Amino acid sequence: MTVVDLLSMHKQFLASHIAPGGTVADFTMGNGHDTLWLAEQVGATGHVYAFDIQERALEQTKARLRSAGVEERCTLILDSHANAGQYIHEPLCASVFNLGWLPGSDRSLTTRHESTLLAVDTAIRLCSPDGIVLIAVYPGHSEGELEGKLLSEKLSSLDRRSFSVSLFRIINSPTSPFFFAVEASGKPRIPVS
């Protein structure tokens, strides 16, 4: 039996939008796996911004990047992703959100819909004309379920001439993770300030 591998699908979507020298953001750094993968994709001339509110996440990510020799390509920010607009002032060819809690933690600290919605607004505003915003949602807990519901409402209202929004979900497993892919149409929108 073949099972859909959502992580492989994430990377396929992202890779089609990331070119060497690009600027990308990991809005939920966690243990740094996505941050490292993004740093490898943008190459030596690209740049990755990564956010987390937990010192442990930043330290684990820094060690992972240093071990791979790509630390200089990354700006690790110990702050809420809701404040990303204070740090990023250039278009992003890809933005990644992996909502929920820090893997290996006690799960008491999780992303919250209030900050997530603000961060997604920023990612969409900063999205380059051929960029993507990919958001992985974990509905197996109440906050994750609420984040998914509110994101669905928000993303459904985006102008289809500017963005194509897709939802990838295993429909016979309602608590399984799913993701949204928000792909820009290729037309310039609001300038990044």
RAUR-V220518 format. One record per backbone hydrogen bond with DSSP energy under -0.5 kcal/mol. CO is the residue of the C=O (numbers start at 1). NH is the residue of the N-H. Records with the same first field share a line. If there is no record, write none. Layout:
CO->NH + NH
//
This chain:
4->6
5->9
6->10
7->11
8->12
9->13
10->14
11->15
12->16
14->17 + 18
17->19
19->22
22->47
23->93 + 94
24->49
25->27 + 96
26->51
29->32
32->36
33->37
34->38
35->39
36->40
37->41
38->42
39->43
42->21
43->46
47->24
48->75
49->26
50->77
51->29
52->79
53->55
54->58
55->59
56->60
57->61
58->62
59->63
60->64
61->65
62->66
63->67
64->68
65->69 + 70 + 71
66->69
70->73
71->74
73->48
74->76
75->50
76->78
77->52 + 79
80->83
81->84
83->86
84->87 + 88
87->89
92->128
93->132
94->25
95->134
96->27
97->136
100->111
102->105
108->110
109->102
112->116
113->117
114->118
115->119
116->120
117->121
118->122
119->123
120->124
121->125
122->126
123->127
124->127
126->92
128->131
129->186
131->184
132->95
133->182
134->97 + 136
135->180
136->99
137->139 + 178
138->141
141->145
142->146
143->147
144->148
145->149
146->150
147->151
148->152
149->153
150->154
151->155
152->156
153->157
154->157
155->158
159->162 + 163
162->185
163->165
164->166 + 183
166->181
167->169
168->179
169->171
170->173
173->176
178->137
179->168
180->135 + 182
181->166 + 183
182->133
183->164
//
